Amino acid sequence: MNGYLMQKQKFVRGEDLFIESFSPENRYGTVFEDDGETAYFYAVEQDEEGKGQRILDALHIYETTKTKKKKNVSELMIVWSKDWLKCALIIDSACHAIFDFEKQGGYNINEFPLPNSFWTKHGRKLTNEIIQNLF
């Protein structure tokens, strides 16, 4: 891994989970949230005082169904690039999403939701090239 592992946690999909990870070098951060039905990965920016945050972008990660009987444990990792301008969400050793704060891009597997009008400057498709540029 060519970066900094900032969060690592075991979890069960479909159970409430909220994990933050902020860069120590700038005001950028990420939040992973599973509300029991849907999981999203958010790019956030702290205000200058470090008291408030605004959401820059949101990436859909997965949906869960309440009918699952078996609760599989997964492993989540949040990894930052060495320049603290890219951040990846890794679940069970697979990259599911990356935020590039320098290029203002959010990339994920299912390319949902559509890019927003104020921050995201590129398409959503998470490619091997984007992943390799981080790692």
C-alpha positions, 0 to 999 in steps of 0.5 A: 500500500502506497499511502496512510491507513487511517481507519480499519474496522470490522463491520456488518453491512446493514448495521449502523456505522459512521466512520470519519477520517480527516487529513492532518495536512489540510481541511479535507476529510471523508465519512463512511456511513451505513444507515442500515439500508444504504451506505455512502462515502462522503467527501467533506471540508472543514471550515477554517475554524475546524468547527463545521463541515460541508459535504463536497460530494457523496458516493453510493457504496451499497444497498442492504436487504433486511431479509439476509439471515447470515451476518457476514463480517467485512473489513473496512479501511480508509487510506489516504495518499501520501500527499493527503489529497486522495482518499480511498474506501477499501472493503474486503480488500477491494477499492469501492471509491476514491475522492481526489480532492486536488482534481475535485473528483469522486469515483465509485464502482456503480457511478452513482449518483451523477456528479454534482454541479459545484464540486465534481469536475469529472465522470464517476467511473472508478478505473484501475488507472485511478486506483493505481495512481493512489496505490 
